[in-house]
Amino acid sequence: MIHKIINDETWLEGERRGCCVSPHDPVVRDSVCAVVLRIGQQLRDSLADSNSAAA
């Protein structure tokens, strides 16, 4: 899943700039980290909600 995020963010940044971009580009890395953190938070929130409903 993380490889897909990296590929997507690399492609998106390349589209923004109008040229090829490395997956190691700092902007791509920041975007990947933001996506992973957001997904992680969503997972934690959904687990907390399901635990609250089960109690």
N, C-alpha and C positions, 0 to 999 in steps of 0.2 A: 504494500500500500504506500509506503514511503517513497519507493522508486517512482510510482505513478505521480505522486505529488511533486517530486523533483522534476520529472519530465514535463508535467503540466506547467509548473512555474517557470521553468527554463524556456519553454515555448512561448508563454505569455510575455515574458520580459523581452524575448527576441522580437515578438510582434510590436511591442511598445517602442523598441529602439529601431526597428526596421533592419536588423542584422542578426547574425548568429550570436548567441550568448553561451558562455560556459556554465555548466551546472555549479561550478565553484565560484561564480561571480557573487560578490557580497550582497547584492540586491536580491539575487535568487535565494541565497542562503537565508536572508532575513525573512523573505516571503514564505519559504518552506517552514521555518521555525514558527512563524505566526500561524500558519495553517495547522501544523501539528499541535501547537498549544491550544488552539481553538477547538479542534476535534477532541483533544484530551479533556478539556473543560466540559464539553457537551456530553461526553461519556460519563464523567464524574457526576454531572448534574442529573442525567437520566438514571444512574444507579441510585443516587440519593433519593430521587423521587419514587423509584420503585421500592426502595427499602422503607420509605415513609408510608407508602400505601399498604405494604405487607404488615406493618406493625399494628 
